[in-house]
Amino acid sequence: MDRLLVLVRHGQSEWNLKNLFTGWHDVDLSERGVEEASSAGRKLKAAGHAFDVAYTSALIRAQRTLKLMLEELGQTGLEEHRDQALNERHYGDLVGLNKDDAREKWGDEQVHLWRRSYATQPPGGESLRDTGARVWPYYVTHILPDVMRGRRVLVSAHGNSLRSLAMVLDKLSPDDVTKLEIATGVPLVYRLNDDTTVAEKVILDG
C-alpha cells in the first residue's frame, strides 16, 4: 500500500515579495510564486507521483498553488478539500507590517521569537503551538485517514501550518522546530508505515 503524503508550501506570494507579515490576509501569488507552483507540479510529475485527493487552506495563495500543480500533473478536477484549519498562522497586529520595520521597532531577537519560536505569540496573534492546535486535529481526523486507506494525498498549505505538521511527522522538539524553514514550492514527500510513523521522507528540491 502506497501511503503517500506530499506537503507543499505555496509559491511566493505578493506579500512575501514585499517582505510583509501576511498571516490570514488573502493575497495572491507573485509571478515568481506562479512559477514555483508550476515547478512543484513538474517535479512531482517527473518523480512519477499522482494523487487521489488534495487538501488546502481557505486562502487563495495555497489554492492557486494547488491548481497550478494539478495542471502540471494533468489532474485538474481532483477531489479537493478546503479548510481554514490549514491556514497560515495568524500574525495578529503584525499583519501588513514590513518585517525589517518590525525588527527596527522591536529588535531582531523579539521578531525572531514571534516568527520561529514554538510558544511565543505575536501581539494579538497565534504561536506555532496555537497553529498546531488547529492543524493537528484536522490532520488526524481528515488527512491521515485518507493516507492510511492508501489514498495518495497532496496538501498545499503554508509555512507555519506545514511546520506544525512536519514537527509531528519528523518528531521535532519545540527547540528543533525553531530551526525548521520550509521553502516555497518545494514538495516534501512522505511515505508512512502502517503505524502512521514516517517510513521515508524525500525533499524534491532539485
N, CA and C atoms as a LAMMPS dump frame, in Angstrom:
ITEM: TIMESTEP
0
ITEM: NUMBER OF ATOMS
618
ITEM: BOX BOUNDS ff ff ff
-5.0000000000000000e+02 5.0000000000000000e+02
-5.0000000000000000e+02 5.0000000000000000e+02
-5.0000000000000000e+02 5.0000000000000000e+02
ITEM: ATOMS id mol type element x y z
1 1 1 N 0.845 -1.195 0
2 1 2 C 0 0 0
3 1 3 C 0.884 1.25 0
4 2 1 N 0.578 2.173 -0.882
5 2 2 C 1.392 3.382 -1.029
6 2 3 C 0.805 4.501 -0.167
7 3 1 N 1.201 4.56 1.084
8 3 2 C 0.674 5.58 2
9 3 3 C 1.435 6.886 1.754
10 4 1 N 1.016 7.589 0.715
11 4 2 C 1.749 8.761 0.231
12 4 3 C 1.12 10.048 0.755
13 5 1 N 1.947 10.901 1.335
14 5 2 C 1.536 12.225 1.807
15 5 3 C 2.557 13.235 1.314
16 6 1 N 2.123 14.181 0.496
17 6 2 C 3.022 15.205 -0.036
18 6 3 C 2.569 16.576 0.467
19 7 1 N 3.496 17.291 1.078
20 7 2 C 3.238 18.632 1.604
21 7 3 C 3.968 19.656 0.744
22 8 1 N 3.256 20.717 0.348
23 8 2 C 3.876 21.785 -0.449
24 8 3 C 3.456 23.139 0.108
25 9 1 N 4.449 23.938 0.455
26 9 2 C 4.174 25.33 0.816
27 9 3 C 3.9 26.105 -0.467
28 10 1 N 2.891 26.958 -0.425
29 10 2 C 2.528 27.755 -1.604
30 10 3 C 3.737 28.506 -2.17
31 11 1 N 3.653 28.839 -3.46
32 11 2 C 4.684 29.66 -4.08
33 11 3 C 4.72 31.051 -3.458
34 12 1 N 5.784 31.772 -3.75
35 12 2 C 5.935 33.136 -3.21
36 12 3 C 4.669 33.956 -3.456
37 13 1 N 4.193 34.624 -2.412
38 13 2 C 3.021 35.487 -2.55
39 13 3 C 3.453 36.928 -2.806
40 14 1 N 2.476 37.759 -3.159
41 14 2 C 2.768 39.175 -3.386
42 14 3 C 3.314 39.834 -2.128
43 15 1 N 2.829 39.407 -0.97
44 15 2 C 3.319 39.997 0.28
45 15 3 C 4.641 39.375 0.719
46 16 1 N 4.909 38.107 0.373
47 16 2 C 6.258 37.565 0.58
48 16 3 C 7.261 38.438 -0.164
49 17 1 N 6.924 38.765 -1.406
50 17 2 C 7.798 39.582 -2.252
51 17 3 C 8.068 40.941 -1.617
52 18 1 N 7.051 41.517 -0.981
53 18 2 C 7.18 42.835 -0.351
54 18 3 C 7.716 42.755 1.08
55 19 1 N 8.011 41.524 1.553
56 19 2 C 8.579 41.312 2.892
57 19 3 C 7.609 41.737 3.995
58 20 1 N 6.311 41.475 3.779
59 20 2 C 5.283 41.85 4.749
60 20 3 C 4.775 40.618 5.494
61 21 1 N 4.404 40.799 6.757
62 21 2 C 3.712 39.747 7.501
63 21 3 C 2.329 39.542 6.886
64 22 1 N 2.013 38.311 6.527
65 22 2 C 0.785 38.044 5.768
66 22 3 C -0.29 37.373 6.613
67 23 1 N 0.03 36.255 7.24
68 23 2 C -0.952 35.558 8.062
69 23 3 C -2.188 35.168 7.278
70 24 1 N -3.366 35.57 7.784
71 24 2 C -4.627 35.202 7.144
72 24 3 C -5.054 36.206 6.068
73 25 1 N -4.263 37.249 5.844
74 25 2 C -4.605 38.19 4.776
75 25 3 C -4.543 37.451 3.451
76 26 1 N -5.556 37.627 2.615
77 26 2 C -5.715 36.78 1.429
78 26 3 C -5.1 37.422 0.193
79 27 1 N -3.809 37.185 -0.009
80 27 2 C -3.101 37.737 -1.161
81 27 3 C -2.771 36.624 -2.148
82 28 1 N -2.61 37.01 -3.405
83 28 2 C -2.347 36.044 -4.477
84 28 3 C -0.84 35.79 -4.606
85 29 1 N -0.501 34.885 -5.511
86 29 2 C 0.893 34.588 -5.802
87 29 3 C 1.534 35.706 -6.61
88 30 1 N 2.822 35.899 -6.426
89 30 2 C 3.615 36.764 -7.297
90 30 3 C 3.93 35.998 -8.585
91 31 1 N 4.545 36.671 -9.554
92 31 2 C 4.948 35.979 -10.789
93 31 3 C 5.904 34.829 -10.469
94 32 1 N 6.842 35.101 -9.563
95 32 2 C 7.759 34.036 -9.155
96 32 3 C 7.009 32.893 -8.475
97 33 1 N 6.006 33.242 -7.67
98 33 2 C 5.216 32.225 -6.989
99 33 3 C 4.467 31.324 -7.943
100 34 1 N 3.943 31.902 -9.021
101 34 2 C 3.271 31.101 -10.05
102 34 3 C 4.246 30.092 -10.642
103 35 1 N 5.446 30.532 -10.932
104 35 2 C 6.452 29.628 -11.498
105 35 3 C 6.87 28.568 -10.484
106 36 1 N 7.005 28.954 -9.209
107 36 2 C 7.365 27.975 -8.179
108 36 3 C 6.296 26.893 -8.053
109 37 1 N 5.027 27.3 -8.102
110 37 2 C 3.938 26.329 -8.001
111 37 3 C 3.935 25.381 -9.197
112 38 1 N 4.087 25.936 -10.382
113 38 2 C 4.128 25.095 -11.587
114 38 3 C 5.33 24.158 -11.551
115 39 1 N 6.47 24.689 -11.078
116 39 2 C 7.676 23.872 -10.968
117 39 3 C 7.472 22.714 -10
118 40 1 N 6.763 22.961 -8.898
119 40 2 C 6.471 21.883 -7.95
120 40 3 C 5.671 20.781 -8.617
121 41 1 N 4.708 21.166 -9.435
122 41 2 C 3.92 20.175 -10.171
123 41 3 C 4.77 19.375 -11.133
124 42 1 N 5.688 20.058 -11.809
125 42 2 C 6.572 19.349 -12.751
126 42 3 C 7.495 18.376 -12.02
127 43 1 N 7.983 18.788 -10.846
128 43 2 C 8.853 17.902 -10.067
129 43 3 C 8.095 16.654 -9.611
130 44 1 N 6.867 16.848 -9.189
131 44 2 C 6.067 15.708 -8.755
132 44 3 C 5.779 14.769 -9.925
133 45 1 N 5.481 15.347 -11.069
134 45 2 C 5.219 14.519 -12.252
135 45 3 C 6.472 13.758 -12.667
136 46 1 N 7.624 14.438 -12.665
137 46 2 C 8.883 13.782 -13.044
138 46 3 C 9.236 12.65 -12.091
139 47 1 N 8.824 12.774 -10.824
140 47 2 C 9.088 11.725 -9.839
141 47 3 C 8.059 10.6 -9.905
142 48 1 N 7.093 10.736 -10.802
143 48 2 C 6.119 9.67 -11.016
144 48 3 C 4.92 9.69 -10.09
145 49 1 N 4.665 10.845 -9.449
146 49 2 C 3.575 10.906 -8.483
147 49 3 C 2.254 11.302 -9.137
148 50 1 N 1.186 10.71 -8.647
149 50 2 C -0.184 11.104 -8.979
150 50 3 C -0.991 10.997 -7.689
151 51 1 N -2.149 11.643 -7.649
152 51 2 C -2.867 11.788 -6.381
153 51 3 C -4.338 11.405 -6.508
154 52 1 N -4.907 11.039 -5.355
155 52 2 C -6.317 10.67 -5.277
156 52 3 C -7.164 11.757 -4.635
157 53 1 N -6.54 12.605 -3.814
158 53 2 C -7.275 13.646 -3.104
159 53 3 C -6.299 14.758 -2.709
160 54 1 N -6.806 15.986 -2.624
161 54 2 C -5.973 17.126 -2.241
162 54 3 C -6.64 17.896 -1.111
163 55 1 N -5.802 18.476 -0.263
164 55 2 C -6.256 19.331 0.827
165 55 3 C -5.535 20.676 0.716
166 56 1 N -6.263 21.747 1.023
167 56 2 C -5.652 23.067 1.007
168 56 3 C -6.357 23.971 2.013
169 57 1 N -5.838 25.175 2.167
170 57 2 C -6.395 26.108 3.148
171 57 3 C -7.527 26.919 2.533
172 58 1 N -8.019 27.874 3.311
173 58 2 C -9.072 28.764 2.831
174 58 3 C -8.504 29.995 2.122
175 59 1 N -7.191 30.028 1.88
176 59 2 C -6.52 31.203 1.327
177 59 3 C -6.085 30.973 -0.116
178 60 1 N -6.219 32.02 -0.932
179 60 2 C -6.062 31.887 -2.379
180 60 3 C -4.649 31.477 -2.777
181 61 1 N -3.632 31.902 -2.05
182 61 2 C -2.274 31.575 -2.469
183 61 3 C -2.004 30.075 -2.398
184 62 1 N -2.589 29.403 -1.42
185 62 2 C -2.448 27.943 -1.335
186 62 3 C -3.339 27.255 -2.362
187 63 1 N -4.555 27.768 -2.545
188 63 2 C -5.472 27.176 -3.511
189 63 3 C -4.943 27.294 -4.938
190 64 1 N -4.371 28.466 -5.262
191 64 2 C -3.851 28.648 -6.616
192 64 3 C -2.606 27.791 -6.847
193 65 1 N -1.777 27.649 -5.815
194 65 2 C -0.62 26.76 -5.923
195 65 3 C -1.084 25.342 -6.233
196 66 1 N -2.107 24.891 -5.528
197 66 2 C -2.65 23.553 -5.79
198 66 3 C -3.151 23.45 -7.225
199 67 1 N -3.891 24.443 -7.679
200 67 2 C -4.431 24.428 -9.042
201 67 3 C -3.307 24.321 -10.073
202 68 1 N -2.241 25.102 -9.888
203 68 2 C -1.136 25.087 -10.845
204 68 3 C -0.395 23.748 -10.814
205 69 1 N -0.233 23.167 -9.637
206 69 2 C 0.409 21.85 -9.553
207 69 3 C -0.43 20.796 -10.266
208 70 1 N -1.731 20.823 -10.037
209 70 2 C -2.6 19.821 -10.657
210 70 3 C -2.65 19.975 -12.17
211 71 1 N -2.545 21.212 -12.649
212 71 2 C -2.484 21.414 -14.105
213 71 3 C -1.241 20.746 -14.682
214 72 1 N -0.101 20.906 -14.008
215 72 2 C 1.14 20.276 -14.475
216 72 3 C 1.064 18.75 -14.392
217 73 1 N 0.344 18.26 -13.411
218 73 2 C 0.199 16.811 -13.226
219 73 3 C -0.856 16.206 -14.15
220 74 1 N -1.615 17.051 -14.83
221 74 2 C -2.71 16.554 -15.655
222 74 3 C -3.852 16.002 -14.814
223 75 1 N -4.049 16.582 -13.618
224 75 2 C -5.064 16.079 -12.697
225 75 3 C -6.068 17.154 -12.277
226 76 1 N -6.388 18.069 -13.178
227 76 2 C -7.411 19.062 -12.862
228 76 3 C -8.725 18.342 -12.585
229 77 1 N -9.484 18.856 -11.635
230 77 2 C -10.733 18.203 -11.258
231 77 3 C -10.581 17.183 -10.148
232 78 1 N -9.371 17.067 -9.589
233 78 2 C -9.149 16.146 -8.479
234 78 3 C -10.009 16.543 -7.271
235 79 1 N -10.471 15.555 -6.525
236 79 2 C -11.214 15.814 -5.291
237 79 3 C -10.39 16.733 -4.379
238 80 1 N -11.015 17.812 -3.935
239 80 2 C -10.28 18.833 -3.175
240 80 3 C -11.075 19.269 -1.947
241 81 1 N -10.379 19.387 -0.82
242 81 2 C -10.996 19.849 0.416
243 81 3 C -10.279 21.111 0.89
244 82 1 N -11.061 22.147 1.208
245 82 2 C -10.504 23.422 1.677
246 82 3 C -10.965 23.674 3.107
247 83 1 N -10.04 24.068 3.967
248 83 2 C -10.418 24.333 5.351
249 83 3 C -9.445 25.336 5.974
250 84 1 N -9.999 26.256 6.769
251 84 2 C -9.141 27.264 7.403
252 84 3 C -8.274 26.66 8.503
253 85 1 N -8.515 25.408 8.877
254 85 2 C -7.623 24.732 9.818
255 85 3 C -6.204 24.669 9.277
256 86 1 N -6.058 24.699 7.954
257 86 2 C -4.74 24.631 7.313
258 86 3 C -4.181 26.011 6.972
259 87 1 N -4.894 27.08 7.371
260 87 2 C -4.404 28.437 7.098
261 87 3 C -3.044 28.686 7.746
262 88 1 N -2.346 29.681 7.204
263 88 2 C -1.132 30.182 7.841
264 88 3 C -1.45 30.628 9.269
265 89 1 N -0.436 30.673 10.125
266 89 2 C -0.661 31.213 11.464
267 89 3 C -1.113 32.665 11.348
268 90 1 N -1.939 33.082 12.291
269 90 2 C -2.42 34.468 12.288
270 90 3 C -1.384 35.327 13.005
271 91 1 N -0.887 36.344 12.303
272 91 2 C 0.148 37.196 12.878
273 91 3 C -0.41 38.385 13.658
274 92 1 N -1.705 38.455 13.833
275 92 2 C -2.294 39.478 14.688
276 92 3 C -1.938 40.892 14.265
277 93 1 N -1.405 41.669 15.22
278 93 2 C -1.101 43.08 14.977
279 93 3 C 0.041 43.289 13.981
280 94 1 N 0.779 42.216 13.669
281 94 2 C 1.903 42.346 12.743
282 94 3 C 1.468 42.304 11.273
283 95 1 N 0.249 41.827 11.005
284 95 2 C -0.206 41.655 9.614
285 95 3 C -0.097 42.973 8.851
286 96 1 N 0.559 42.914 7.703
287 96 2 C 0.724 44.083 6.849
288 96 3 C 1.965 44.897 7.134
289 97 1 N 2.675 44.591 8.24
290 97 2 C 3.899 45.316 8.57
291 97 3 C 5.089 44.735 7.813
292 98 1 N 6.013 45.603 7.435
293 98 2 C 7.269 45.146 6.836
294 98 3 C 8.135 44.504 7.918
295 99 1 N 8.703 43.346 7.597
296 99 2 C 9.477 42.607 8.609
297 99 3 C 10.719 43.378 9.042
298 100 1 N 11.349 44.1 8.137
299 100 2 C 12.516 44.904 8.516
300 100 3 C 12.111 46.057 9.431
301 101 1 N 10.97 46.675 9.147
302 101 2 C 10.471 47.747 10.016
303 101 3 C 10.148 47.2 11.407
304 102 1 N 9.589 45.993 11.446
305 102 2 C 9.277 45.368 12.734
306 102 3 C 10.548 45.115 13.539
307 103 1 N 11.615 44.696 12.849
308 103 2 C 12.888 44.457 13.548
309 103 3 C 13.446 45.762 14.111
310 104 1 N 13.297 46.85 13.362
311 104 2 C 13.772 48.145 13.858
312 104 3 C 12.987 48.577 15.093
313 105 1 N 11.695 48.277 15.106
314 105 2 C 10.834 48.718 16.21
315 105 3 C 11.002 47.852 17.453
316 106 1 N 11.04 46.508 17.277
317 106 2 C 11.034 45.604 18.425
318 106 3 C 12.354 44.856 18.633
319 107 1 N 13.253 44.932 17.651
320 107 2 C 14.531 44.237 17.772
321 107 3 C 14.528 42.878 17.09
322 108 1 N 15.711 42.468 16.601
323 108 2 C 15.84 41.203 15.872
324 108 3 C 15.38 40.016 16.699
325 109 1 N 15.798 39.983 17.954
326 109 2 C 15.516 38.809 18.793
327 109 3 C 14.021 38.624 19.016
328 110 1 N 13.312 39.702 19.295
329 110 2 C 11.873 39.601 19.537
330 110 3 C 11.128 39.159 18.28
331 111 1 N 11.474 39.746 17.145
332 111 2 C 10.798 39.383 15.896
333 111 3 C 11.11 37.937 15.521
334 112 1 N 12.351 37.505 15.771
335 112 2 C 12.712 36.109 15.514
336 112 3 C 11.878 35.173 16.382
337 113 1 N 11.668 35.532 17.638
338 113 2 C 10.826 34.725 18.522
339 113 3 C 9.399 34.638 17.984
340 114 1 N 8.853 35.757 17.569
341 114 2 C 7.497 35.75 17.028
342 114 3 C 7.385 34.88 15.783
343 115 1 N 8.427 34.875 14.957
344 115 2 C 8.358 34.156 13.683
345 115 3 C 8.706 32.68 13.809
346 116 1 N 9.625 32.326 14.707
347 116 2 C 10.181 30.981 14.671
348 116 3 C 9.947 30.153 15.93
349 117 1 N 9.671 30.786 17.053
350 117 2 C 9.562 30.018 18.297
351 117 3 C 8.288 29.176 18.293
352 118 1 N 8.224 28.257 19.223
353 118 2 C 7.088 27.344 19.324
354 118 3 C 5.917 27.971 20.077
355 119 1 N 6.185 28.659 21.165
356 119 2 C 5.105 29.061 22.063
357 119 3 C 4.879 30.569 22.188
358 120 1 N 5.771 31.397 21.624
359 120 2 C 5.639 32.852 21.776
360 120 3 C 4.653 33.404 20.756
361 121 1 N 3.64 34.113 21.24
362 121 2 C 2.616 34.696 20.368
363 121 3 C 2.996 36.12 19.976
364 122 1 N 2.859 36.485 18.693
365 122 2 C 2.939 37.901 18.346
366 122 3 C 1.723 38.621 18.915
367 123 1 N 1.772 39.929 19.074
368 123 2 C 0.635 40.654 19.668
369 123 3 C -0.667 40.382 18.914
370 124 1 N -1.648 39.832 19.615
371 124 2 C -2.949 39.569 19.006
372 124 3 C -2.975 38.396 18.05
373 125 1 N -1.897 37.599 18.007
374 125 2 C -1.814 36.543 17.012
375 125 3 C -1.578 35.163 17.611
376 126 1 N -1.224 34.221 16.742
377 126 2 C -1.037 32.824 17.109
378 126 3 C 0.449 32.469 17.206
379 127 1 N 0.788 31.638 18.17
380 127 2 C 2.095 30.989 18.192
381 127 3 C 2.044 29.778 17.267
382 128 1 N 3.19 29.142 17.058
383 128 2 C 3.203 27.9 16.282
384 128 3 C 2.39 26.826 17.013
385 129 1 N 2.465 26.811 18.336
386 129 2 C 1.669 25.853 19.123
387 129 3 C 0.175 26.076 18.893
388 130 1 N -0.249 27.349 18.855
389 130 2 C -1.653 27.655 18.576
390 130 3 C -2.05 27.173 17.185
391 131 1 N -1.161 27.374 16.227
392 131 2 C -1.43 26.928 14.857
393 131 3 C -1.577 25.416 14.825
394 132 1 N -0.659 24.727 15.507
395 132 2 C -0.743 23.276 15.573
396 132 3 C -2.018 22.788 16.23
397 133 1 N -2.55 23.562 17.162
398 133 2 C -3.757 23.149 17.87
399 133 3 C -4.962 23.036 16.948
400 134 1 N -4.915 23.695 15.779
401 134 2 C -5.992 23.507 14.795
402 134 3 C -5.563 22.592 13.647
403 135 1 N -4.25 22.591 13.318
404 135 2 C -3.76 21.738 12.233
405 135 3 C -3.788 20.261 12.629
406 136 1 N -3.298 19.943 13.833
407 136 2 C -3.156 18.535 14.227
408 136 3 C -4.486 17.785 14.273
409 137 1 N -5.541 18.332 14.888
410 137 2 C -6.822 17.606 14.872
411 137 3 C -7.363 17.402 13.45
412 138 1 N -7.196 18.411 12.597
413 138 2 C -7.667 18.274 11.216
414 138 3 C -6.886 17.183 10.492
415 139 1 N -5.586 17.13 10.724
416 139 2 C -4.754 16.089 10.132
417 139 3 C -5.217 14.704 10.592
418 140 1 N -5.445 14.55 11.891
419 140 2 C -5.801 13.24 12.453
420 140 3 C -7.184 12.782 11.998
421 141 1 N -8.122 13.708 11.858
422 141 2 C -9.497 13.324 11.536
423 141 3 C -9.807 13.319 10.043
424 142 1 N -9.016 14.008 9.223
425 142 2 C -9.304 14.094 7.795
426 142 3 C -8.176 13.568 6.908
427 143 1 N -6.983 14.12 7.055
428 143 2 C -5.895 13.798 6.122
429 143 3 C -5.328 12.408 6.391
430 144 1 N -4.967 12.129 7.634
431 144 2 C -4.336 10.853 7.969
432 144 3 C -5.207 9.647 7.61
433 145 1 N -6.517 9.666 7.883
434 145 2 C -7.324 8.51 7.488
435 145 3 C -7.269 8.227 5.979
436 146 1 N -7.237 9.276 5.166
437 146 2 C -7.098 9.069 3.72
438 146 3 C -5.764 8.403 3.394
439 147 1 N -4.686 8.896 3.996
440 147 2 C -3.365 8.311 3.747
441 147 3 C -3.352 6.838 4.146
442 148 1 N -3.9 6.533 5.312
443 148 2 C -3.851 5.167 5.826
444 148 3 C -4.761 4.221 5.049
445 149 1 N -5.724 4.763 4.322
446 149 2 C -6.548 3.938 3.437
447 149 3 C -5.844 3.654 2.113
448 150 1 N -4.655 4.244 1.948
449 150 2 C -3.927 4.032 0.706
450 150 3 C -4.203 5.069 -0.354
451 151 1 N -4.942 6.118 0.006
452 151 2 C -5.154 7.21 -0.942
453 151 3 C -3.902 8.082 -0.971
454 152 1 N -3.536 8.535 -2.151
455 152 2 C -2.348 9.374 -2.317
456 152 3 C -2.78 10.831 -2.126
457 153 1 N -2.203 11.486 -1.093
458 153 2 C -2.715 12.774 -0.621
459 153 3 C -1.713 13.888 -0.893
460 154 1 N -2.212 14.992 -1.471
461 154 2 C -1.421 16.199 -1.713
462 154 3 C -1.986 17.327 -0.861
463 155 1 N -1.114 17.978 -0.091
464 155 2 C -1.52 19.098 0.765
465 155 3 C -0.79 20.358 0.322
466 156 1 N -1.547 21.39 -0.023
467 156 2 C -0.983 22.691 -0.389
468 156 3 C -1.373 23.684 0.699
469 157 1 N -0.376 24.128 1.466
470 157 2 C -0.694 24.991 2.611
471 157 3 C 0.397 26.046 2.804
472 158 1 N 0.791 26.315 4.041
473 158 2 C 1.589 27.497 4.369
474 158 3 C 2.789 27.124 5.229
475 159 1 N 3.728 28.059 5.324
476 159 2 C 4.962 27.796 6.036
477 159 3 C 4.752 27.287 7.447
478 160 1 N 3.886 27.95 8.217
479 160 2 C 3.737 27.578 9.623
480 160 3 C 2.732 26.465 9.849
481 161 1 N 1.673 26.392 9.041
482 161 2 C 0.778 25.243 9.191
483 161 3 C 1.529 23.962 8.828
484 162 1 N 2.41 24.024 7.842
485 162 2 C 3.207 22.852 7.48
486 162 3 C 4.344 22.605 8.466
487 163 1 N 4.901 23.66 9.055
488 163 2 C 5.918 23.456 10.104
489 163 3 C 5.321 22.689 11.279
490 164 1 N 4.111 23.042 11.664
491 164 2 C 3.479 22.348 12.786
492 164 3 C 3.219 20.885 12.441
493 165 1 N 2.867 20.614 11.187
494 165 2 C 2.637 19.239 10.758
495 165 3 C 3.95 18.46 10.657
496 166 1 N 4.971 19.093 10.087
497 166 2 C 6.284 18.451 9.99
498 166 3 C 6.871 18.191 11.371
499 167 1 N 6.537 19.036 12.329
500 167 2 C 7.018 18.831 13.7
501 167 3 C 6.587 17.466 14.226
502 168 1 N 5.338 17.099 13.941
503 168 2 C 4.815 15.805 14.379
504 168 3 C 5.393 14.67 13.533
505 169 1 N 5.364 14.831 12.224
506 169 2 C 5.835 13.772 11.333
507 169 3 C 7.312 13.463 11.553
508 170 1 N 8.121 14.513 11.717
509 170 2 C 9.572 14.345 11.853
510 170 3 C 10.026 14.244 13.309
511 171 1 N 9.045 14.25 14.238
512 171 2 C 9.327 14.111 15.669
513 171 3 C 10.33 15.166 16.157
514 172 1 N 10.022 16.421 15.831
515 172 2 C 10.881 17.533 16.233
516 172 3 C 10.458 18.066 17.6
517 173 1 N 11.422 18.448 18.392
518 173 2 C 11.141 19.085 19.674
519 173 3 C 10.788 20.562 19.439
520 174 1 N 10.228 21.232 20.464
521 174 2 C 9.993 22.675 20.325
522 174 3 C 11.26 23.456 19.981
523 175 1 N 12.411 23.011 20.478
524 175 2 C 13.673 23.67 20.119
525 175 3 C 14.057 23.376 18.676
526 176 1 N 13.892 22.116 18.258
527 176 2 C 14.244 21.724 16.883
528 176 3 C 13.437 22.515 15.856
529 177 1 N 12.162 22.704 16.14
530 177 2 C 11.28 23.298 15.132
531 177 3 C 11.598 24.77 14.901
532 178 1 N 12.279 25.419 15.844
533 178 2 C 12.66 26.815 15.624
534 178 3 C 13.62 26.946 14.447
535 179 1 N 14.343 25.875 14.131
536 179 2 C 15.327 25.899 13.036
537 179 3 C 14.724 25.467 11.7
538 180 1 N 13.473 25.001 11.721
539 180 2 C 12.857 24.463 10.507
540 180 3 C 12.311 25.574 9.624
541 181 1 N 12.793 25.618 8.4
542 181 2 C 12.29 26.546 7.386
543 181 3 C 11.805 25.707 6.212
544 182 1 N 10.568 25.908 5.808
545 182 2 C 10.015 25.176 4.669
546 182 3 C 9.987 26.114 3.473
547 183 1 N 10.692 25.749 2.427
548 183 2 C 10.825 26.611 1.25
549 183 3 C 9.532 26.635 0.438
550 184 1 N 9.294 27.75 -0.236
551 184 2 C 8.117 27.859 -1.1
552 184 3 C 8.27 26.962 -2.321
553 185 1 N 7.19 26.243 -2.633
554 185 2 C 7.145 25.465 -3.871
555 185 3 C 8.055 24.252 -3.917
556 186 1 N 8.473 23.737 -2.774
557 186 2 C 9.346 22.554 -2.739
558 186 3 C 8.578 21.392 -2.107
559 187 1 N 8.218 20.351 -2.861
560 187 2 C 7.438 19.245 -2.306
561 187 3 C 8.226 18.429 -1.277
562 188 1 N 7.563 18.134 -0.16
563 188 2 C 8.072 17.221 0.858
564 188 3 C 7.267 15.933 0.732
565 189 1 N 7.927 14.863 0.332
566 189 2 C 7.249 13.604 0.017
567 189 3 C 7.458 12.615 1.162
568 190 1 N 6.363 12.266 1.827
569 190 2 C 6.402 11.304 2.93
570 190 3 C 5.71 10.01 2.509
571 191 1 N 6.274 8.909 2.97
572 191 2 C 5.555 7.631 2.939
573 191 3 C 5.468 7.129 4.373
574 192 1 N 4.283 6.69 4.768
575 192 2 C 4.032 6.324 6.159
576 192 3 C 4.007 4.812 6.348
577 193 1 N 4.414 4.392 7.534
578 193 2 C 4.277 2.998 7.944
579 193 3 C 2.834 2.715 8.347
580 194 1 N 2.542 1.424 8.588
581 194 2 C 1.173 1.085 8.962
582 194 3 C 0.805 1.525 10.373
583 195 1 N 1.799 2.028 11.14
584 195 2 C 1.506 2.594 12.463
585 195 3 C 1.476 4.121 12.43
586 196 1 N 1.439 4.719 11.245
587 196 2 C 1.336 6.166 10.949
588 196 3 C 2.664 6.911 11.1
589 197 1 N 3.741 6.223 11.502
590 197 2 C 5.045 6.879 11.562
591 197 3 C 5.624 7.002 10.161
592 198 1 N 6.679 7.797 10.03
593 198 2 C 7.27 8.049 8.717
594 198 3 C 8.238 6.931 8.34
595 199 1 N 7.977 6.328 7.181
596 199 2 C 8.884 5.308 6.645
597 199 3 C 9.98 5.942 5.804
598 200 1 N 9.614 7.028 5.093
599 200 2 C 10.565 7.649 4.172
600 200 3 C 10.162 9.103 3.96
601 201 1 N 11.156 9.965 3.832
602 201 2 C 10.923 11.363 3.5
603 201 3 C 11.908 11.779 2.415
604 202 1 N 11.377 12.391 1.346
605 202 2 C 12.193 12.873 0.247
606 202 3 C 11.808 14.328 -0.032
607 203 1 N 12.808 15.194 -0.147
608 203 2 C 12.567 16.597 -0.494
609 203 3 C 12.91 16.806 -1.964
610 204 1 N 11.916 17.198 -2.761
611 204 2 C 12.121 17.365 -4.207
612 204 3 C 12.603 18.799 -4.496
613 205 1 N 13.846 19.073 -4.134
614 205 2 C 14.364 20.429 -4.287
615 205 3 C 15.359 20.556 -5.423
616 206 1 N 15.532 19.499 -6.193
617 206 2 C 16.496 19.517 -7.286
618 206 3 C 15.9 20.028 -8.582
